């Protein structure tokens, strides 16, 4: 399969490298609004063509488009690709409202294509190991998930700039950029909560530099800490009546420890996996397209819809509104 890319950041380079490692898909063309950036990125990545007009890119003979533009543009770009009959692999978040996600799914079905949200951590071998061992801790009583990572753009923000990842105009902030990783994991493992609350630390422009999510379930709560203005060192934990599972990180998971009440020794469960974990999610996407796996598509989009729903509720309850929501 041949593909094109929208976006010229480091994450797009990682995706192209993952495609090279898999070998079943080939980069054909790239898109950027700026001619110099498009031409430079095409030369760097070996793309055959470059575009500054999205409509022209969608005329290319390609099978799918990788969307890694700023968060606020994901919905617009994905929708344009779908309506031209192209499969879409979109970086998270797929959209910032559940209505947008529902429209994308409906349009994908109507145009007989698939859309895939890039939650790389949910397709890794170690995540599968985590899920297989969840029953060993017994009845779940509490969960703590964290993604606390000092942003390379925060110093620029402190100096007076407003990078996209710290801008409400671009649907940035800690929740949408990092918090959706543990939120998607929580929903994938435990389903939708009964309620959600978000306690953000807002920066000068009202964006959340960090925050704490609390997901309420019938018999337990999940606490999610996310931050782009500090660096975390503590593991994430799932606490059950019979034991505890620990993870060194959410994306990627490199270490998993199991401690049970019957044995205080930590059993290491994680296996080896590729450093470039995007290979696993891209492989899942390729398999879905090649086998026309509509069941997998529906399951994935149901999860995407739930993540969009609960992140939207959390944002709005805490007063964080994006463009078109403030009117």
DAMO-V225936 format. One line per field, one symbol per residue. ss: DSSP state (H for helix, E for strand, C for the rest). phi: phi as a letter, one per 30 degrees, with the letter a starting at -180 (. if undefined). burial: + if it has 9 or more other ideal C-beta (glycine too) atoms within 8 Angstrom, else -. Layout:
ss = ???
phi = ???
burial = ???
This chain:
ss = CEEEEECCCHHHHHHHHHHHHHCCCEEEEEECCCHHHHHHHHHHHCCCEEECCHHHHCCCCCCEEEECCCHHHHHHHHHHHHHCCCEEEEECCCCCCHHHHHHHHHHHHHCCCCEEEECHHHHCHHHHHHHHCHHHHCCEEEEEEEEECCCCCHHHHHCCCCCHHHCHHHCCCHHHHHHHHHHHHHHHHHCCCCEEEEEEEECCCCCEEEEEEEEECCCCEEEEEEECCCCCCCCEEEEECCEEEEECCCCCCCCEEEEECCEEEEEECCCCCCCCCHHHHHHHHHHHHHCCCHHHHHHHHHHHHHHHHHHHHHHHHCCCCCCCCCC
phi = .cbbbcjbddddddddddddddicbbdcbbbadcedddddddddciddbbbccdddeddddbcabccbdeedcededddddedcicdbccdddeacbdddddddddddddchbcbbcdcdddcdeddddeddcdddciddbabbbbbcbdddcddddddjdbeedcbddchcjdddcbdddddddedddbidddabbbcdcdcdcidddaabcbcccdcabccccbacbabdbddcbcccdclbccbdacbcdcbbcbbcddbdddcdcdcdbdddddeddddddeddddchdddddddddddeddddddddddeddciccceicdd
burial = ++++++++--+++++++++-++--+-++++++----+++-++--+-+-++++-+--++-+-+++++++-+++-++-++++++---+++++++++++++-++++++-++--+-++++++++++++-++-++--++-+++-+-++++++++++-++--+-----+-++++-++++++++++++++++++--+--+--+++-++-+---+++++++++++--++++++++++--+---+++++-++++++-+++++-++++++--------++--+--++++++++++++++------++--++-++++++++++++++++-+-+-----
